[in-house]
Amino acid sequence: QSCRGEACRNVHAVMFVHGIFGSDATFKNGSFDWRENLPAEIDGTQIDVYSVSYETELLNWLKKDIASLDEVVYALFHGIQSSVHGAPPFIKERPYKSVGFIGHSLGSNISIAYLHTVKTERGHEERARHPYVITLGAPTTGAQIANVGSWIKRRLLMQDDKLLESLQRDNTFL
């Protein structure tokens, strides 16, 4: 990323967000990496590219806590909008002209929920800096695999999985 401070005011940022089983490899197709192949500028305006990473597990054999969708969204919100370890918030340190999202699967839901959180917590002006979300295979009505995963975990007497529960089919929140 090339800008800092006021130099970012005329720069756009694009954030790639992977899905539940994703990683940095999600946006690669063989040797082609979508993040690396976005143009450095569009219509004369510079573009900075980021990847948002988080870890999830569908089958949690260690029985440790797994974040819910809300917890993942709030972690993203605080990572972008809040001060971390005394450092200025990302969005203040890099006041981009716009910050857009490209989400795959669950990453799409996380991006959309992040925008709702920005609107609720920071208001319309801050929300307006996030002009778009491009969704790729978004489970906007839930995912049948989440129902299957929850069923398997119950049958194996494993700990409930908040993330799976929040992604189940016919979830009105999604």
Secondary structure as UniProt FT lines:
FT   HELIX           5..10
FT   STRAND          12..17
FT   TURN            20..21
FT   HELIX           24..27
FT   STRAND          28..29
FT   TURN            30..31
FT   STRAND          32..33
FT   TURN            34..37
FT   STRAND          41..42
FT   TURN            43..44
FT   STRAND          45..52
FT   TURN            61..62
FT   HELIX           69..81
FT   TURN            85..86
FT   HELIX           90..93
FT   STRAND          98..104
FT   HELIX           106..122
FT   HELIX           124..127
FT   TURN            128..129
FT   STRAND          133..136
FT   TURN            140..141
FT   HELIX           144..155
FT   TURN            156..157
FT   HELIX           162..166
FT   TURN            169..170
//
